[in-house]
Amino acid sequence: MIRRLRRVAFMGIAKMMKKMWVAAMMAAVGSSAMAAGGYVEASAGFSHVNQECPAGGNCKNNKPAFRLIGGFYHLNPMLVAEVGYLNFGKATAALAVNTQPSPVKGSLHSSALYAGLALRLPVDEDIGLTFRVGGANVRSQLVLSTGAKSEATRTNLLLGMGAEWRIEGNLSAMAAVDLTKTSDPNGGGRGSLSMVTAGVRYAF
């Protein structure tokens, strides 16, 4: 039941972000108020892996995370092609197994290479909003304390949104939320990945 509620919540957030992205695209038509330079973002925070925890297991799904994003080519003054790297950290679990003298521990590490489009909307000369959509090549690796390892790579949809506040010159503070899916190394159901980070953006 809890997993179902989490999945419904994730899908609701994703649908809301899609609607906001479409609305932002419509608002951008005819506007050219954003400068046409490139930028680099570096931010850190926490991720959440919404993967089913085995019955009787002790799972920790909230872990430190970081991301690096670069905007390098403007399709128009507001729509930018981006690439980036997102590290969602390691979710861990421990499960008692009858055939083992101590609980079996496992870690699921997920990271992604991202390429997509970002729509940057100015609120005023010092504050802006960003809506991004693209593909994330997600690599998930499962490692067990027994020595067993498995991994999977899959390209998933990535949705994101963020805000920036100019500090001085080309330097801005920023915060962002990014959503995608895991690649299940065991071939079962995929969980959701979310990341909330804060950091800096440097424009050039």
Secondary structure, DSSP 8 states (H G I E B T S, - for coil): -HHHHHHHHHHHHHHHHHHHHHHHHHHHTT---S----EEEEEEEEEEEE----TT-EEE-EEEEEEEEEEEEESSSSEEEEEEEEEEEEEEEEE--TTSSS-EEEEEEEEEEEEEEEEEEESSSSEEEEEEEEEEEEEEEEEETTS-EEEEEEEEEEEEEEEEEEEETTEEEEEEEEEEE---TTSS---EEEEEEEEEEEE-
